[in-house]
Amino acid sequence: MNISHPDFLVTNDDWSDLSRIRPLPQIDFQCLHQYRLGRIRNELKKAGAAMCMLVSPVSLRYAADYRCYGLFQAHIPTSYVFVPLDGPVCLYNAYDPNSLADEVRSGRPISFFDGGFTLNDGADKLAQDIVDYLNEIGTDNRRVAVEYVNPSVTQALEKKDLEVIDGVNISEHAKVIKSEDELECIRWAIAVAELGISKLKQAIQPGVSEVQLWGLLNYANLANDGDWHDGRMLASGPRINPWLQEASMRKIESGDLVGFDTDMIGPFGYFADISRTMHCGPDKPTKRQKELYQIAYDEVHHNMALLKSGLKFSEFQQQSYRTDEQYHENVYPCILHAVGMSDEYPRVNPVFKGPNPYDGVFEAGMVVCIESYVGAVGERDGVKLEQQVLITDSGYELLTTYPFEENLLD
């Protein structure tokens, strides 16, 4: 039997489809769509805007459940959606007609790849399309929100006497509070990520490469109809410090720490953001490796315990765990950030970096990640840990269930 044949490898894969192990969640997708649309429209109302034009692949998924060519859209934007305060949701330049938009229409080029040196002409036509759309939905409000576009689009809209505001303020604030259906999507995405993590852990041994380990996470995601990972954050041995080095061809060695961060846009478009650091045997963990792991573990648990609805971001920052100065230079960029369909607003920076650029209040229904990276400059080892939690009225609910490493905890 030729076990290297692709048919054998796929048809004899008995682990990657999570629905074989546990039932899919019962999600009301129409209710989910209406909730997300209502959140966007509520933000439009607060901003006094008649409509928004959304371009980000994450926003397209959020507003119209359009998921086609997400990574392509991220750097060569082609599709866009009009979401009005009142009226039909219209999707433009869709490769895939399957979405929850009310209408699909032909649009204008908004990237150099499509428009080349005629982008200004396309922007003028797009501006007229927006004027016509405002007339179509029967509003005399000329304030419009636009997300991530070329300056030529803004200039063309202003020539039409339209007031342009940042659409990202609409889309980011809309995503902050999650519905029950969204939470079920997130729980499923986390379960898929943790399935991949379990296989990654099984595969850790001397001679396996970082990219081979990372491939198991990616495979588990794709096998369950997930989308992509925002990075390839897996590093081992001397590459684990400093953090944020992506997976390479380096071979794992006995005694190495292996750290990773899933950053996974998973099934239904929702995010699973889990970090763990593991140890490769047969050598035993060193005293220093255990010390670093304990500090990261303590930081995560101290900061999780602070979370509650009504707590200010600034209060959380001031009350957060204080690591020793030797770990400050290589610290992770934030100690907390929100997630939904990707990393989201808000984030809180380490207290020694100075005041956060904005303040706010944690609310029930937010999903956030508590981050820790502990590694001293010039040392070989470092430890990355992260937990994903739901903020509730009484505190928080832990969403990630994958265990910590007993052999790194005394």
DOKE-797359 format. One record per residue (C-alpha): residue number from 1; residue in three letters; chain; x, y, z. Coordinates in pm, 1 decimal. Example, Ala and Ser with C-alpha at 12.3 -4.5 7.8 and 13.67 -1.06 7.14 Angstrom:
<tises>
1;ala;A;1230.0;-450.0;780.0
2;ser;A;1367.0;-106.0;714.0
</tises>
This chain:
<tises>
1;met;A;0.0;0.0;0.0
2;asn;A;137.9;338.6;-103.4
3;ile;A;65.5;556.6;199.5
4;ser;A;234.5;855.1;34.0
5;his;A;-34.9;871.6;-234.6
6;pro;A;-252.5;1183.5;-182.4
7;asp;A;-577.8;983.3;-194.4
8;phe;A;-458.6;767.8;94.7
9;leu;A;-340.7;1064.5;298.1
10;val;A;-675.8;1239.8;265.7
11;thr;A;-919.4;950.8;283.8
12;asn;A;-734.8;794.1;578.0
13;asp;A;-716.2;1118.0;774.4
14;asp;A;-923.8;1023.9;1078.7
15;trp;A;-853.3;1325.3;1299.4
16;ser;A;-879.7;1662.3;1125.4
17;asp;A;-1260.1;1688.0;1081.4
18;leu;A;-1375.3;1806.1;1423.4
19;ser;A;-1741.2;1734.3;1342.2
20;arg;A;-1658.2;1362.9;1360.6
21;ile;A;-1570.3;1409.9;1726.7
22;arg;A;-1828.7;1664.5;1840.4
23;pro;A;-2142.6;1811.4;1681.0
24;leu;A;-2132.0;2141.2;1499.4
25;pro;A;-2282.8;2430.3;1695.3
26;gln;A;-2640.0;2529.6;1620.9
27;ile;A;-2606.4;2878.9;1477.6
28;asp;A;-2886.8;3091.0;1336.6
29;phe;A;-2697.6;3257.3;1053.0
30;gln;A;-2980.0;3492.6;955.9
31;cys;A;-3004.0;3608.7;1316.6
32;leu;A;-2625.3;3642.3;1324.1
33;his;A;-2629.7;3853.0;1007.0
34;gln;A;-2908.0;4078.2;1130.7
35;tyr;A;-2728.4;4132.9;1460.7
36;arg;A;-2405.5;4237.7;1287.5
37;leu;A;-2593.3;4460.6;1043.5
38;gly;A;-2778.4;4618.9;1333.5
39;arg;A;-2449.1;4690.9;1509.7
40;ile;A;-2312.3;4868.3;1200.0
41;arg;A;-2629.7;5070.8;1156.2
42;asn;A;-2628.9;5171.3;1519.8
43;glu;A;-2275.5;5307.8;1476.7
44;leu;A;-2381.2;5492.7;1160.7
45;lys;A;-2665.2;5650.6;1355.6
46;lys;A;-2433.8;5758.9;1636.8
47;ala;A;-2193.8;5909.4;1380.2
48;gly;A;-2472.1;6086.2;1194.5
49;ala;A;-2374.4;5913.4;868.6
50;ala;A;-2604.3;5794.8;592.3
51;met;A;-2393.3;5495.2;486.3
52;cys;A;-2054.6;5332.2;501.4
53;met;A;-1836.8;5180.7;232.2
54;leu;A;-1646.1;4882.2;373.5
55;val;A;-1339.9;4729.3;207.2
56;ser;A;-1151.2;4516.4;461.5
57;pro;A;-1203.2;4141.7;403.9
58;val;A;-1298.2;4109.3;770.4
59;ser;A;-1555.7;4387.6;737.7
60;leu;A;-1695.7;4232.0;419.4
61;arg;A;-1748.7;3907.8;613.7
62;tyr;A;-1900.7;4093.4;906.7
63;ala;A;-2140.3;4307.5;700.9
64;ala;A;-2240.5;4071.3;419.2
65;asp;A;-2090.2;3728.9;500.7
66;tyr;A;-1870.4;3762.6;193.5
67;arg;A;-1550.6;3556.6;231.9
68;cys;A;-1405.5;3517.4;-117.5
69;tyr;A;-1029.3;3572.4;-170.9
70;gly;A;-981.0;3727.6;171.7
71;leu;A;-601.2;3749.0;162.7
72;phe;A;-608.2;3883.8;-193.1
73;gln;A;-863.6;4144.0;-84.9
74;ala;A;-637.4;4243.4;203.7
75;his;A;-362.7;4374.6;-28.0
76;ile;A;-543.2;4415.8;-362.3
77;pro;A;-889.0;4542.6;-266.1
78;thr;A;-1138.9;4467.5;-537.2
79;ser;A;-1475.9;4411.6;-368.6
80;tyr;A;-1658.9;4658.0;-147.0
81;val;A;-1997.6;4688.6;19.1
82;phe;A;-2236.6;4977.4;80.0
83;val;A;-2422.1;4953.3;411.0
84;pro;A;-2683.8;5226.0;456.0
85;leu;A;-2853.1;5347.9;770.0
86;asp;A;-3173.2;5242.1;596.4
87;gly;A;-3192.7;5059.6;263.3
88;pro;A;-3045.8;4765.4;71.6
89;val;A;-2694.4;4636.4;141.3
90;cys;A;-2513.0;4631.2;-193.1
91;leu;A;-2198.4;4430.4;-269.0
92;tyr;A;-1979.8;4540.9;-560.9
93;asn;A;-1727.5;4350.9;-774.0
94;ala;A;-1796.3;4015.5;-608.2
95;tyr;A;-1609.3;3714.1;-742.7
96;asp;A;-1845.4;3482.9;-557.0
97;pro;A;-2219.5;3567.0;-576.6
98;asn;A;-2285.2;3387.9;-246.4
99;ser;A;-2327.0;3644.4;29.0
100;leu;A;-2601.4;3788.7;246.2
101;ala;A;-2601.5;4124.2;64.7
102;asp;A;-2937.5;4233.0;-73.3
103;glu;A;-2789.0;4303.3;-416.3
104;val;A;-2467.4;4231.0;-605.5
105;arg;A;-2357.9;4494.6;-857.1
106;ser;A;-2064.6;4575.4;-1082.3
107;gly;A;-1832.2;4835.9;-935.9
108;arg;A;-1529.4;5052.3;-998.7
109;pro;A;-1156.6;4975.6;-963.5
110;ile;A;-1024.3;5069.8;-619.6
111;ser;A;-677.6;4912.4;-645.7
112;phe;A;-384.1;4983.1;-875.7
113;phe;A;-396.3;4620.2;-989.2
114;asp;A;-741.3;4681.2;-1140.0
115;gly;A;-726.9;5050.6;-1223.7
116;gly;A;-362.7;5129.0;-1291.8
117;phe;A;-305.6;5490.7;-1383.1
118;thr;A;-680.7;5546.7;-1432.4
119;leu;A;-759.7;5521.7;-1060.0
120;asn;A;-862.9;5887.8;-1049.5
121;asp;A;-1123.7;5827.2;-1320.0
122;gly;A;-1251.2;5525.3;-1128.1
123;ala;A;-1268.8;5731.5;-809.8
124;asp;A;-1479.0;5997.5;-984.8
125;lys;A;-1721.3;5731.2;-1106.7
126;leu;A;-1733.6;5569.7;-763.0
127;ala;A;-1814.8;5906.9;-607.9
128;gln;A;-2103.7;5945.0;-850.9
129;asp;A;-2217.8;5592.1;-766.2
130;ile;A;-2234.7;5692.4;-399.7
131;val;A;-2430.3;6009.2;-481.0
132;asp;A;-2671.9;5798.0;-686.7
133;tyr;A;-2697.9;5543.7;-406.0
134;leu;A;-2782.9;5812.2;-151.8
135;asn;A;-3056.3;5935.7;-385.4
136;glu;A;-3173.0;5575.2;-433.5
137;ile;A;-3217.8;5519.3;-60.4
138;gly;A;-3396.8;5851.8;-32.5
139;thr;A;-3172.3;6049.3;200.0
140;asp;A;-3042.6;6404.3;183.8
141;asn;A;-2772.3;6323.8;441.3
142;arg;A;-2435.9;6375.4;273.8
143;arg;A;-2209.5;6235.5;547.9
144;val;A;-2054.4;5903.2;442.6
145;ala;A;-1808.2;5671.4;616.4
146;val;A;-1533.8;5513.6;404.7
147;glu;A;-1298.6;5238.0;517.8
148;tyr;A;-938.8;5195.0;390.7
149;val;A;-937.7;5355.8;46.1
150;asn;A;-702.5;5558.9;-170.9
151;pro;A;-687.4;5938.1;-121.5
152;ser;A;-830.1;5975.5;-473.4
153;val;A;-1162.1;5829.3;-351.4
154;thr;A;-1183.1;6074.9;-61.2
155;gln;A;-1093.0;6364.6;-289.5
156;ala;A;-1355.9;6261.3;-545.6
157;leu;A;-1623.8;6234.2;-276.0
158;glu;A;-1539.6;6576.4;-138.4
159;lys;A;-1567.3;6723.2;-489.6
160;lys;A;-1926.6;6594.5;-482.6
161;asp;A;-1985.2;6793.9;-162.0
162;leu;A;-1994.5;6480.4;49.7
163;glu;A;-1852.9;6482.5;404.1
164;val;A;-1616.8;6187.5;448.2
165;ile;A;-1549.0;6027.4;786.8
166;asp;A;-1336.6;5724.9;875.6
167;gly;A;-1531.3;5405.3;815.4
168;val;A;-1297.0;5209.4;1041.0
169;asn;A;-1451.2;5390.9;1338.0
170;ile;A;-1786.0;5245.0;1232.9
171;ser;A;-1667.7;4891.0;1164.6
172;glu;A;-1440.8;4854.8;1469.8
173;his;A;-1691.7;4984.0;1721.3
174;ala;A;-1966.0;4770.2;1569.1
175;lys;A;-1767.9;4451.9;1634.2
176;val;A;-1699.0;4512.8;2004.1
177;ile;A;-1997.4;4330.4;2163.2
178;lys;A;-2061.4;3970.2;2057.1
179;ser;A;-2399.8;3801.3;2023.0
180;glu;A;-2468.1;3447.6;2146.1
181;asp;A;-2437.6;3319.8;1787.3
182;glu;A;-2101.2;3492.1;1751.4
183;leu;A;-1982.5;3334.7;2075.1
184;glu;A;-2078.7;2990.7;1945.3
185;cys;A;-1874.9;3061.5;1631.2
186;ile;A;-1577.8;3165.0;1845.0
187;arg;A;-1605.5;2856.7;2066.0
188;trp;A;-1602.4;2633.2;1756.8
189;ala;A;-1302.3;2814.4;1607.2
190;ile;A;-1116.2;2767.7;1935.8
191;ala;A;-1203.9;2398.1;1940.9
192;val;A;-1061.4;2359.7;1590.0
193;ala;A;-742.9;2545.6;1688.7
194;glu;A;-701.9;2328.7;1997.5
195;leu;A;-742.9;2016.1;1783.2
196;gly;A;-450.5;2140.2;1573.1
197;ile;A;-251.6;2223.3;1887.8
198;ser;A;-296.9;1870.2;2018.1
199;lys;A;-148.2;1729.3;1697.1
200;leu;A;132.2;1984.8;1703.5
201;lys;A;225.4;1876.7;2054.9
202;gln;A;228.2;1509.4;1951.2
203;ala;A;465.3;1593.5;1666.1
204;ile;A;722.9;1784.2;1872.6
205;gln;A;1045.3;1584.2;1865.5
206;pro;A;1405.6;1641.2;1761.4
207;gly;A;1442.5;1676.8;1385.1
208;val;A;1094.6;1813.7;1308.6
209;ser;A;1100.1;2161.3;1152.1
210;glu;A;913.0;2466.7;1273.1
211;val;A;718.5;2491.6;947.8
212;gln;A;615.0;2125.9;969.8
213;leu;A;470.1;2191.2;1312.8
214;trp;A;299.0;2507.8;1191.5
215;gly;A;151.2;2316.1;898.6
216;leu;A;-51.2;2101.5;1138.9
217;leu;A;-232.1;2410.1;1272.7
218;asn;A;-296.0;2534.3;920.1
219;tyr;A;-418.7;2193.3;803.6
220;ala;A;-661.2;2156.2;1093.8
221;asn;A;-805.3;2500.2;1019.4
222;leu;A;-852.4;2437.9;646.9
223;ala;A;-991.7;2088.1;703.5
224;asn;A;-1271.9;2246.4;907.6
225;asp;A;-1346.1;2517.8;648.2
226;gly;A;-1150.4;2788.1;827.0
227;asp;A;-984.2;3075.4;644.9
228;trp;A;-625.7;3171.9;728.4
229;his;A;-370.2;3260.8;996.0
230;asp;A;-259.3;3622.0;1028.0
231;gly;A;101.3;3509.0;1070.7
232;arg;A;315.2;3199.5;1111.0
233;met;A;407.5;3267.8;1472.1
234;leu;A;599.3;2961.7;1580.9
235;ala;A;959.7;2968.3;1694.9
236;ser;A;1193.7;2737.1;1880.1
237;gly;A;1527.5;2724.1;2059.9
238;pro;A;1732.9;3041.5;2002.7
239;arg;A;1462.0;3183.3;1772.7
240;ile;A;1202.1;3204.6;2048.9
241;asn;A;1375.8;3510.3;2196.4
242;pro;A;1295.9;3777.2;2093.6
243;trp;A;937.3;3690.8;2008.5
244;leu;A;749.1;3764.0;1680.6
245;gln;A;983.8;3559.3;1459.5
246;glu;A;782.1;3349.0;1214.8
247;ala;A;821.1;2975.7;1154.8
248;ser;A;1132.7;2872.8;963.8
249;met;A;1298.8;2558.6;835.3
250;arg;A;1490.3;2524.8;1163.8
251;lys;A;1486.6;2172.5;1308.3
252;ile;A;1372.0;2131.1;1667.2
253;glu;A;1639.8;2005.6;1909.5
254;ser;A;1612.4;1825.0;2240.3
255;gly;A;1581.6;2076.6;2522.4
256;asp;A;1424.0;2346.7;2303.8
257;leu;A;1125.0;2552.2;2402.3
258;val;A;869.8;2570.4;2118.9
259;gly;A;630.3;2865.0;2130.5
260;phe;A;340.3;2953.2;1902.4
261;asp;A;44.4;3188.2;1864.2
262;thr;A;-245.4;3059.0;1651.2
263;asp;A;-375.9;3397.7;1522.2
264;met;A;-632.3;3187.5;1334.4
265;ile;A;-927.5;3315.9;1137.8
266;gly;A;-1118.4;2993.4;1160.6
267;pro;A;-1456.2;2844.4;1069.1
268;phe;A;-1741.8;3093.7;1018.0
269;gly;A;-1476.8;3368.6;997.1
270;tyr;A;-1412.7;3390.2;1371.0
271;phe;A;-1081.3;3416.0;1551.2
272;ala;A;-900.4;3167.6;1773.8
273;asp;A;-603.2;3336.2;1938.9
274;ile;A;-414.4;3097.6;2166.4
275;ser;A;-47.8;3097.9;2265.0
276;arg;A;138.1;2815.8;2430.0
277;thr;A;502.0;2728.7;2489.9
278;met;A;605.2;2362.8;2500.2
279;his;A;925.6;2171.5;2568.5
280;cys;A;1099.6;1917.4;2344.0
281;gly;A;1247.5;1613.3;2515.6
282;pro;A;1412.9;1389.1;2592.4
283;asp;A;1622.1;1646.2;2781.8
284;lys;A;1443.7;1786.8;3088.1
285;pro;A;1341.5;2153.2;3115.4
286;thr;A;1602.1;2373.8;3278.7
287;lys;A;1547.5;2571.8;3594.9
288;arg;A;1554.7;2896.4;3391.4
289;gln;A;1295.9;2768.4;3142.6
290;lys;A;1063.4;2684.0;3429.9
291;glu;A;1124.2;3024.0;3590.7
292;leu;A;1030.9;3208.2;3269.7
293;tyr;A;723.5;2989.5;3222.9
294;gln;A;606.2;3054.7;3579.9
295;ile;A;636.5;3432.1;3535.6
296;ala;A;432.1;3423.6;3211.9
297;tyr;A;176.6;3193.7;3374.1
298;asp;A;142.7;3424.4;3673.9
299;glu;A;106.9;3732.2;3453.1
300;val;A;-173.9;3580.0;3248.8
301;his;A;-365.5;3462.0;3555.1
302;his;A;-315.1;3785.5;3750.1
303;asn;A;-444.7;3993.9;3459.5
304;met;A;-737.9;3763.2;3385.4
305;ala;A;-850.1;3792.4;3748.0
306;leu;A;-882.2;4171.6;3706.9
307;leu;A;-1137.4;4151.1;3427.0
308;lys;A;-1494.7;4257.7;3489.1
309;ser;A;-1762.5;4464.0;3322.6
310;gly;A;-1729.2;4833.1;3412.5
311;leu;A;-1350.2;4826.3;3463.7
312;lys;A;-1171.9;5105.1;3275.7
313;phe;A;-887.7;5018.2;3039.2
314;ser;A;-667.0;5257.4;3236.7
315;glu;A;-755.6;5083.0;3564.1
316;phe;A;-670.4;4746.0;3412.1
317;gln;A;-335.8;4881.8;3291.9
318;gln;A;-247.8;5028.3;3630.8
319;gln;A;-345.5;4712.1;3820.1
320;ser;A;-177.6;4473.0;3576.2
321;tyr;A;105.5;4236.0;3662.0
322;arg;A;447.8;4401.9;3686.6
323;thr;A;732.7;4203.3;3536.6
324;asp;A;1095.8;4270.8;3621.9
325;glu;A;1273.7;4539.8;3418.9
326;gln;A;1498.6;4279.5;3253.0
327;tyr;A;1195.9;4161.2;3050.1
328;his;A;1072.9;4502.8;2937.3
329;glu;A;1270.1;4542.6;2614.9
330;asn;A;1139.4;4217.9;2461.7
331;val;A;787.8;4247.3;2603.7
332;tyr;A;484.4;4170.5;2386.4
333;pro;A;337.6;4491.4;2236.1
334;cys;A;17.2;4467.5;2443.0
335;ile;A;-106.3;4291.3;2755.4
336;leu;A;-465.7;4269.5;2627.5
337;his;A;-652.4;4304.2;2300.9
338;ala;A;-1001.5;4222.9;2183.8
339;val;A;-1088.3;3962.4;1920.4
340;gly;A;-1386.1;3865.8;1707.9
341;met;A;-1320.1;3798.3;1342.3
342;ser;A;-960.5;3917.0;1391.0
343;asp;A;-759.8;4118.3;1641.3
344;glu;A;-986.1;4407.8;1729.8
345;tyr;A;-1026.9;4724.3;1935.7
346;pro;A;-951.9;4774.8;2219.4
347;arg;A;-594.3;4697.5;2322.7
348;val;A;-406.6;4784.5;2639.4
349;asn;A;-29.8;4839.1;2639.3
350;pro;A;212.3;4746.5;2919.5
351;val;A;205.2;5006.7;3195.9
352;phe;A;576.5;5089.6;3162.7
353;lys;A;511.8;5197.2;2800.8
354;gly;A;311.6;5492.9;2930.9
355;pro;A;-60.7;5572.9;2921.8
356;asn;A;-274.5;5390.5;2668.1
357;pro;A;-353.7;5607.1;2362.8
358;tyr;A;-724.8;5587.0;2451.5
359;asp;A;-941.0;5484.6;2746.2
360;gly;A;-1271.8;5306.2;2766.0
361;val;A;-1466.3;5056.9;2972.0
362;phe;A;-1484.9;4679.6;2948.9
363;glu;A;-1838.0;4556.6;2882.6
364;ala;A;-2009.6;4220.9;2909.7
365;gly;A;-2002.4;4056.0;2566.2
366;met;A;-1647.3;4161.4;2481.3
367;val;A;-1405.4;3882.5;2391.4
368;val;A;-1044.9;3962.1;2479.8
369;cys;A;-705.4;3794.4;2487.6
370;ile;A;-464.0;3819.7;2778.4
371;glu;A;-105.4;3820.0;2651.3
372;ser;A;232.2;3748.8;2807.0
373;tyr;A;581.3;3714.2;2666.5
374;val;A;874.8;3678.8;2905.0
375;gly;A;1228.0;3679.1;2767.1
376;ala;A;1537.3;3873.3;2872.0
377;val;A;1764.2;4039.6;2617.9
378;gly;A;2061.5;3821.4;2529.3
379;glu;A;1916.5;3501.3;2670.2
380;arg;A;1828.6;3195.9;2461.4
381;asp;A;1484.4;3118.0;2603.4
382;gly;A;1152.3;3297.7;2622.5
383;val;A;792.8;3200.7;2695.1
384;lys;A;473.4;3309.4;2516.1
385;leu;A;130.6;3239.8;2670.7
386;glu;A;-215.9;3372.8;2587.0
387;gln;A;-572.8;3303.4;2694.4
388;gln;A;-896.0;3403.0;2517.1
389;val;A;-1185.4;3498.4;2745.3
390;leu;A;-1538.1;3638.8;2740.4
391;ile;A;-1610.1;3930.2;2973.8
392;thr;A;-1930.2;3878.1;3171.8
393;asp;A;-2131.0;4081.5;3421.4
394;ser;A;-1961.7;3899.6;3708.3
395;gly;A;-1608.1;3866.2;3569.8
396;tyr;A;-1498.8;3647.6;3281.0
397;glu;A;-1554.8;3309.7;3118.0
398;leu;A;-1248.4;3121.7;2999.2
399;leu;A;-1294.3;3022.0;2633.2
400;thr;A;-961.6;2848.3;2573.9
401;thr;A;-938.9;2504.9;2733.6
402;tyr;A;-601.5;2373.6;2617.6
403;pro;A;-393.8;2295.6;2930.4
404;phe;A;-65.6;2450.8;3033.1
405;glu;A;253.0;2242.5;3046.5
406;glu;A;288.8;2051.9;3373.5
407;asn;A;655.3;1976.8;3303.4
408;leu;A;725.6;2352.6;3294.5
409;leu;A;534.2;2428.2;3613.1
410;asp;A;680.4;2324.4;3949.5
</tises>
